[in-house]
Amino acid sequence: MGVRGNMLLVLLILQGILAVRNLFQNPGLESTNGWTCLDCSGSLSSDKRSGSHSYHVTGRNHDFSGASQEVQVSGGHYYYFKVWVKIDNTANGKWYHDVQGQIDILHNNGQHEYQQVGETNYVFPGRWYLVGGDHYVAGNIKSIRFYVQIPEAGVNYHIDDAQMDEVAYLSNFANEANQRIDNLRKANLAISLSGSASPSGLQVEIQQTKSEFGWGSAVDANMIVDGNKKAYQNFFYDIFEWAVLENAMKWPAIEGSKGNYNYDTPLRAVNSMESKGIIMRGHNIFWGGDFVPNWQKSMSGSQLRPELEKHIKGMVGHFKGKFRHWDVNNENLHLHFYEDKLRDQYITQWMFRETKKLDPSATCYLNDYNIIANSGSTMAYVDQAYWFKASGVPLGGMGIQSHFGAYVDVSSVKRRLDEIAAVGLPVWITELDISEPDETKKAKKYEDLMRLYFSHPAVKGVMFWGFWDGRHWRPQAALANGNNVTPNAAGRKVQELLKRTWRTNETHNIGHGQTVHIRAFKGSYKLLVRHNGHVIHTQNFSLGGHGNNLKINLSGSGSNPHVDHVLIG
Ligand code: G3I
C-alpha cells in the first residue's frame, strides 16, 4: 500500500472512531460518575436496559428536575443526544407522560439558553423508551448540560445507555451523494449483437419508461380528473409515477356525517390514475386529533370501537389491491384521539393488524412529522418502530413527512435519516415541501433534499406534498404557478432532475460482434434497434439489482436485417 493508500486507511479509521465517539462520560450508567441529579435524588439501580445498572431519579419537584451531565464542547456544531428512559409511575390524573431531552447551553457571558432537542410522547410506566435529538450550538459557549425533563413533578424514572456526539458536517455533500447515487441507483447494462446477418448502420437506443425509485406527488382528487384542469394534469403526468390523494380519503371526507359515504370522489381519481399506470399510496385510514370526523368527537369509547372496525372494512373493501402502501394511523406519535377515547395504548397496533389482515398485498406505514425537518420526534419515531417490530405488528415501512420551512441543513437531515434507517425498514419521504419565497433558493433547497433522499440507501421513494400554488396547503412551496401551471425555478429544477439527470436515455452505434456498455438508472426500459434510421425491433426490459445483459440476435441479410430474438439476463 502506497503513502496515499495509508493516508486513506488512517482517514477511514479516524472517521470510524469519530462516528462512534461518545462525548458523555460514563454513558453506560454503570456508576453514577459524571451524572448529577438536578433538584432530585439520583442513585444506581439494578433495573437496567443493558449492562448491570441504570441511574434512578426520584424526588423530582419541578419539570426540569432530572438526571443531567455537563459536557465541555466548542460551539459551531450540531450535537446529537440520545438516552433510554423508563418511568416508574404517573402523576395524578395522567396515564402517560411526555419525556423531553433538554439542553442548558452556558454561554461565555454567563447566560443560560434552554433548548429542547426532542420529545418522546405517550410514555407509559414499565418500558424503556428512546429520548433525544439534535441541536445546533453556536460559538462562544462554555459548556452544555443535557438533562431529561418531564413536565409533571413527582414522576420517577431511570436512564441508561446515553450517547452524545457531534453531527458530521457534510462539506462535500453533493459529490459524496452523487457517488452513492451511482452505486445504489444505477446498474450495468451490456447490449451485444450477434447472429447470421452483419449489416452496417445499426443503432441501439434505450428509453427509460419508469424509475425503480418512486417519485410522486399528492394530488387533488377532483383536479386530477377535471377536463378543465389539463395543465395541472400535464404537469403531474410529465414527471411523476406515484400519487397519493391529498384529502379525499380522510375519514371526514369519506363519512362527513355518520352513515353517509363518499367513496366515489376518491375512487374516480384512483381508477383514472391506475389506468395511466400510476402507483398509489393510500392516505389515510385514521387520523386523530382535530382531524377525526366531527360526529365522533362526542362519542364514548364503546360507541367508537365498532366504528373503527367498520371503517377499516369500508376502506379496504373499496380500495383493496389499489394501494401499494397504507398510511394506517396518520401522525399517531402526536395525536391520540383514539387511544384516549378507548383508553387503549395498543389501538394503533390493532389498526395495523386489521388493515394488513384485510389487504395483505399492501404495506402498512407509519406517517409522521418532525422526524427529519427537525429532530423534535426523530427518536420517538425510532422508538415506536422498534416497539412495533418487537410486538410483531405488521409495520412494513416508515413514512417521513418532510415539511420544511426556509431552513434546510443537509448535514443534520442526513444524520436524522441515518437514525431512522438504523431500524432497518424501508423509508418513504411521504410529504416533501419547502416553503421558501425566493424561487432560486427554493430550487437549490429542493435539489439538495432530493439528492440527499435519492442517495440514501434506506429511502425507496419521495412524494411531494402538492406542486401547484393554486392547490397547495403552503403555496410558497409550490413548483408551478398560475392558471397555466407554469413551472417556476424549483419546478424546472425538479423536471430537469427527474426527466434528465436521474434517467437514462441513450443511443449508440453498434456493429456485429460488438458490445455496448451503459451504466444506467434502474427501472423499466424500452429497447429500440434501428437499421439506417428505421426501427426494426422494440423490446421492453427492466434493469435492477446487479445489472442486465441484452443479447440481440440478427438474421436476414446485410441490407434487410431483422431481429430474431433478444436474450435478456
Ligand atoms: O375544499 C374546501 C373548500 O370547498 C372550502 O371552501 C375551504 C374553506 O376552508 O375548505 C376546503 O377544504 C380544505 C382542504 O384542505 C382543501 O383546501 C379543508 O378545509 C382543509 O382542512 C384541508 O386541509 C388539508 C389538511 O391536511 C387537513 O386535512 C390540507 O389541504 C392538506 O394539505 C393537509 O395535509 C396534511 C396531511 O394529510 C398530513 N400531514 C400534514 C399535511 C399538511 O397539513
Boltz pocket constraint, residues with backbone or C-beta under 6 A from the ligand:
constraints:
  - pocket:
      binder: B
      contacts: [[A, 246], [A, 247], [A, 250], [A, 291], [A, 330], [A, 401], [A, 431], [A, 472], [A, 473]]
      max_distance: 6.0
